[in-house]
Amino acid sequence: MQAQTKRDSHPTTQQVTTQLKDIVKTLPLRVLSPQDWEHWVTRGYVIVRNAVPAANVERLKALLWQFDEKDPADPSTWYAPQRRDHKMKELNGTGMVEIYNHQLLWDNRMEQRVYDAFVDIWDMEELWVSIDRANLNVPKKVHGNPDGFIHWDSDTSLDPLPIGVQGVLSLVKQDGAVGGFQCIPELFYNFDEWVKTQPADRDPMHPDTTGLTITNIEMEPGDLMIFNTLLAHGVRPNHSDGRVRMAQYISMYPANEADVVDRAERVRLWRELDHPQRDAFPGDPREWEKRHAETAKLTELGEKLLGLRGWN
């Protein structure tokens, strides 16, 4: 049965019982190098360079501007009010774009290099792709908290700890000025020892970052970063001069074809261009996708990643 994180945000799994950092590989690496694999298991994240073609990146960037009703050449259009608030309050004002099933999103999900990277991570081929959204994060007009936030996607008080991954496909150059993903790799690697130093009533979703070093991740357009949900991470504000951060969230996890209810719901979301019915995904009140797009055409790999076609 597929389990959800405490925040009800991204899928984890009960089908896999070995923590991802402890996997002993049985399949040959397809995309990751041995050095990439070592980085993944010790630091909790890895970057797959040029995961999707440049043309895919440019098409999706244009779509996100259109969807969000903003003009990339006119900053006066960039600061329209958020259409619907997030129940995860820290996500308010971070540029989440509530688009989920457009063809251009699926084109990137179905890229062989993207799929193969997740095969490397999970050491299995039978995967489903998450139905997730995108991000268009414009520069802050008022420079408030310069550090953004740090949290875990999973409840770190659970025993055993949840198992899951997330992925971010960068559509522009991401660096220290434009903001974006930040994390604390040393906390991932040393979590077992660190937690012994924490009070019994610690916040299992937000670590005390005192004495820890936050790492800012830099990526080029088309790079995919995959991170372990046990890696403490967050979003750094965009304090650049006129530059926009843009990304698509892509993740994969072991397919659970026996869960016919979940499988049917995934197919419905794709067919009806709807958003996941969970707290973390408020959806688009305009229903832009339903009015302006068509059900995405899937390759054979795409049908398997959705659950429309079985792996076996």
Buried (B, 14 or more C-beta within 10 A) or exposed (E): EBBBBBBEBBBBBEBBEEBBBEBEEEEEBBBBEEEBBEBBBEBBBBBBEEBBBEEBBEBBBEBBBEBBEBEBEEBEBBEEEBBEEBBBEBBEBBBBBBBBBBBBBBBBBBBEBBBBBBBBBBBBBBBBBBBBBBBBBBBBEEEEEEEBBBBBBBBBBEEEBBBBBBBBBBBBBBBEBBBBBBBBBBBBBEBEEBBEEEEEEBEBBBBBBEEBEBBBBBBBBBBBBBBBBBBBBBBBBBBBEEBBBBBBBBBBBBBBBEBEEBBEBBBEBBEEBBBBEBEBBBBBEBEBBEEEBEEBEBEEBBBBBBBBEEEE
